[in-house]
Amino acid sequence: MEKVLLSIIIAVSGLSAVSSPAGRQHYFVYDQKNFTEARRYCREKYTDLATIDNIDNVKTLNNMADLSRMVNSSYSYRAWIGLYDDVDSWKWSLSNSSFYKPGGTEFRLWGTGEPNNEFGNEHCAEMNITGLWNDIDCERSRRAVCVDVTGPKETFNLTPMSMNWTQAQSYCRDHHTDLASMRNMTENQKVRDVAAGYRVWIGLSRDSWKWLDGSKSSFRYWSEKTKEPNNSAGDEACVNAHFIDSGKWEDFPCYEKRVFICYGEWLFQRKC
């Protein structure tokens, strides 16, 4: 009797349930909400916005999506999922807490309008020739400034060759202490002096795409048609699945209104 009542409630409230092979139950919610509102709803009613772990999840959701209920004034047939770009997660490569005085890890000297994630994959920081910082693609080639820490003293050194950020981090850790951290304006000026007019890597980077529920799944299903994630609007930090494009994913501004997909514990197998 309880299962019958639950089926009626879900049908009336604009939901559709989908059981996943892993035992999770996915729920299409056909109300239009922005990403924050959708997250709040899923956490109040179920567990969270949907984490999609594998292609089987994608196929299941494609089969269950009711396109007739996913139409709005723009960008129809899309639903929020629980993937987001953690744009505020900047941290220093040198993580030894004893190196930093209170507030030292929070020092920032971004250029005007930075960080802006302009091309959708700018997860590492460089210092430009003026001493200000910019976020860029970690695969770009730059010389880097490393730091040597001996007790309370630090010295900075310019690498002899250009490399991507990850290679620069490995080089600095092999030959020095780490990539350069700057805790104040004085140290920032020292790094600028050592950089000698080059644009250089510094030790600041951020995490990229994360699942709201903390899942470590690395499965991604980005759309190739629009070269996602592309951050085309400049603030595209949230992800929807596009069900005219085989459920493939796109980044979009989080304020856009969408239907959305929640997940919770498995309750029943009957489709609504």
N, C-alpha and C positions, 0 to 999 in steps of 0.2 A: 504493500500500500504506500509506503514512504517513497519508493522509487517512482511509482505512478504520479504521486503528487509533485515530486521534484521535476519530473519530465514536463508536467503541465506548467509549473512555475517558470522553467527555463524557456519554454515555447512562447509564453505570454510576454516575457520580459525582453525578448529580442536576442536570445542566446542560442547557440548551437554547440553541442558537445561532440568532441572527437577523442576517442581513446588512442593513445600512442602505444607502440610496441613495448616501450620501456615501463608501461604501467601508469604513465601520466595521462591525465584527462585534459585535453585542450578545449577551450570554449571560445567560439567566435561571439563577440559582443557587437551587435549591429547598431549601437548608438555612436554618434559622432563625438569624439573627445580628442583633446590635444594629448600629447605624450604624458604629461604630468598627471592629468585627470585620469587617463587610462591606467597608469601605474597605480594610482590611489585606489581606483575601483577594483583592480585585480587583487591588490593586497588586502583590501577589506573583505572581498567576497570569496577569494580563492587563495592562491599562493603568490603569484606575481604575473607580470607580462611574460609571454611565452619565450622560453629558451628552446631553440631548435638545434638539436645535436647532430643530426645526420640527414641523409637524403631521404630516408624512409619517412621521417617526420614531414619533410617537404611534400612528398607525394601524398601523404595522408591529408594534409591541410589543403592541397590543391584539389583533391577529390571532394572535400567537404565544403569548400567556400561557396557561398550562395551569392553569385555576382549580382543578382537582381536587388540585393539588399546592401550593396556596396557602392551605390551611385551617389555622388554629390556634385556640387557646382564645378569642381575642378579636381583633377587627379583621382578619378574613380578607380574602383577595384583594388584598392590598397588597404592594408591593415597594419597597424603598429605591432611590432614584436619587441622583445625585451633587450635589444642590443642598442648601446649608446656609445658615443665618443666621449671619453673622460678628459675633457679639454682643460680641466683645472688640476690635473694630477702631476704638475711639474715637480721634479725632485732632482737632487744632485747625485751624480755618480759616486762621489766620495760620501759614503753614508756613515762614517765613524762619528758618532755623536759628540765625542770629546773635542773634535775639531771646531765645533760651532759653539759660539756663545749664545745666550738667549736671543732669539730673533734672527740669528745669523743665517739659518736655512731659508728664511723668507725674503732675503734681499733680492730685488729684481731691478733691472734697468732696461726694460723693453723700449724699443723705438715707438714712435707715434703709430697707433693703430695695431700694434703687435702685442701678443701673438694673435694672428688672424686665421691660421690654418687655411690659407688662401686656396690651396689646391687639394685639400682634403686629406693629405698625408704628411703634414708638417709636424713631426713629433720630436725634433731635436733642435737645439738652439746654437746659433752662431753669434759671434761678435762681429759687427761691421767695422769699417775703418774709423768711424767716429766714436767707437766704444759702446754704442748702443746694441741691444740684442734683437734678434729676429728668429722666428721659428721657420724651419725649412725641412725638406725631405731628408731623412737620415742617410739616404743613399747618395746624396751629393758629395762631391769630392772637395775636401778642404784640408789645409794644414790645421794643426790643433795646438792648443797650449796645454801643457801638462803641469802638474804641481808636485813638488817634493816637500813633504812635511817631516820636519825633524823637531820633535818637542813642540815648543810654541812658535817655531819659525816656519815660514813657507817661502819657497822660491818657485818661480815660473820659468818654463822652458818651451820654446817653439819646436815642433817636430820638423825634421828635415824634409819630409815629403807629404804630399796630399793623400787623403784616404777618406772612406766614409766614416760615419760617427762610430759605429761599432768597432771598426778596425782601429780608429783613434783611441777608443777606450781601452782596447786590448794592448795597444802599443804603450800607452801611458802607464798602465798597470804593470807591464813587463819591465819598463825602463825607469819609471819614476814611481810616484805614489798613486796617482789617478789623473783623470782629466781635471782641469782647473775648476775649482769652486771659488766664487767671490762672495765675501761676507759683508762687504762695504764698498764705498766709493774709492777708497784708497787702493784696495786690492784690484778693483776694476781698472783703475788707471795703470797699475803695474802690468796687468795682462794686456792692455792696449799697447803699452810701450813695447812689450816683448813681441807682440804680433807684428810690429814693424810695417804696418800698412796693409797686411793681409786680412781677408775675412777668415776667421778661424773658428773651429769648433771649441765650445766650452762644455763643461760637464753637466749641463742641464738637459733633461729629456722628460718625456711624459708617456704614460700608458696610452694605448690606442683603444680599440673597441672592446667593450666589456659587456657581460650579461648582468642584468639588474640583480639576479638572484645569487651572484657570486660564482656561477658555474665557470669552470676553466676550459670549457669546450672551445676548440680552435676551429670548429666547422664554420665555414663561410659560404655564402651562396649569392655573391654580388652579381648584378646584371652587367653583362658585357656591352649591351646596346648603348648605354649611356656612360660607360667606363666608370662604374661605381667602385668605391665612394668618390665623388667628385667635388663635393662642397660647392656646387655651382651658385648657390644663393649666399654663400659666405658664412652661414651659421647653421649648417646642416649636421647636427650632432645626434639625431635620432634616426631610427631605421624602420622602414616598413617593407612588407612583402607585397609584391605586385602580382596579382593573380591573373592578369592577362599575359604576363611574361613568365609563366611557369612558376610563380611564387618566388621569383628572384628578388633580391634585396636592393633597396635604394636608400641613400641618406637624404633626409629632409629636415627643414626647420621644425623644432619640437612644438611650436605653437600651432601647426597645422591641425585641422580636424580630420580624424580618421575613425573608421571602425577599428577594432583591435582584437587581439587574441590573448586570452589568459590561460594559465594552466593551474591545475590543482591535483589533488589525489584522485585516483580512479574511483568513480562512484557507480557507473552503470554503463552498459554497452549500447543501449538503445539510442538511435539517432533521433534528434528532435525534428 
